[in-house]
Amino acid sequence: MEYNFDQVHNYYERLVFEEVARRAHEPSHIEFTSDMLADVACLALNRLPARYVRHDVDMMFYLTEQERQAMEHAMDEVMKFSFAFVLERTARSR
């Protein structure tokens, strides 16, 4: 029997990577290095629940509007926390 797990991934990974990249261009985040942005992404992913899927469209199809809104809110909160945390820790170590 052959196994193929290539399509399996954490649904939040792409969302977090895209959101970190988008927010990196905000004036308050310009000073973030690529290493700091990677730390932000790791911290954010570790604070979100793992949601493994094969296809992203499957996830969105089965979510209710309330669940979608809750996920958007969670993403916003975790992004704010992660950027602030990494910035604070980096400032302390300088």
C-alpha positions in Angstrom: 0.0 0.0 0.0 1.3 3.5 -0.9 0.8 6.5 1.4 0.5 10.1 0.3 0.4 12.7 2.9 1.8 15.6 0.7 -1.5 17.5 0.8 -2.0 17.4 4.5 -1.1 20.7 6.2 -2.1 22.9 9.1 -4.8 25.2 7.7 -3.5 28.2 9.7 0.0 28.0 8.2 -0.8 29.8 5.0 -3.1 32.3 6.7 -0.4 33.2 9.3 2.4 33.5 6.7 0.2 35.7 4.5 -0.9 37.9 7.5 2.7 38.3 8.8 3.8 39.3 5.4 1.0 41.8 5.0 1.5 43.3 8.5 5.3 43.5 8.0 4.6 46.4 5.7 2.8 48.5 8.3 4.8 51.5 9.5 4.9 50.1 13.1 6.5 46.8 11.8 9.1 48.2 9.3 12.0 47.5 11.7 11.3 43.8 11.8 14.0 41.6 10.2 13.2 38.4 8.3 14.3 36.4 11.4 11.9 38.4 13.6 9.1 37.8 11.2 9.8 34.1 11.2 9.6 34.2 15.0 6.3 36.1 14.8 4.9 33.4 12.5 6.1 30.5 14.8 4.7 32.2 17.9 1.4 32.8 16.2 1.1 29.3 15.0 1.9 27.9 18.4 -0.9 30.0 19.9 -3.5 28.9 17.4 -5.1 25.4 17.4 -3.8 23.0 14.8 -6.4 22.4 12.1 -5.1 19.9 9.7 -6.8 19.6 6.3 -6.0 18.2 2.8 -7.7 21.1 1.0 -8.3 24.6 2.3 -11.6 24.8 0.5 -12.9 21.8 2.6 -12.3 23.8 5.8 -14.1 26.9 4.6 -17.0 24.9 3.2 -17.8 23.3 6.6 -17.4 26.4 8.8 -20.4 28.4 10.0 -20.3 32.2 9.7 -19.8 32.3 13.5 -16.8 30.0 13.3 -15.3 32.0 10.5 -15.7 35.2 12.5 -14.2 33.6 15.6 -11.2 32.4 13.5 -10.7 35.9 12.1 -10.8 37.4 15.6 -8.4 34.8 16.9 -6.0 35.5 14.0 -6.1 39.3 14.7 -5.5 38.8 18.4 -2.6 36.4 18.0 -1.0 38.6 15.4 -1.1 41.6 17.7 0.3 39.6 20.6 3.0 37.9 18.5 4.3 41.1 16.9 4.4 42.9 20.3 6.0 40.0 22.0 8.8 39.6 19.5 9.4 43.4 19.4 9.6 43.5 23.2 12.0 40.5 23.5 14.2 41.9 20.7 14.4 45.3 22.4 15.3 43.7 25.7 18.2 41.7 24.2 19.8 44.8 22.6 
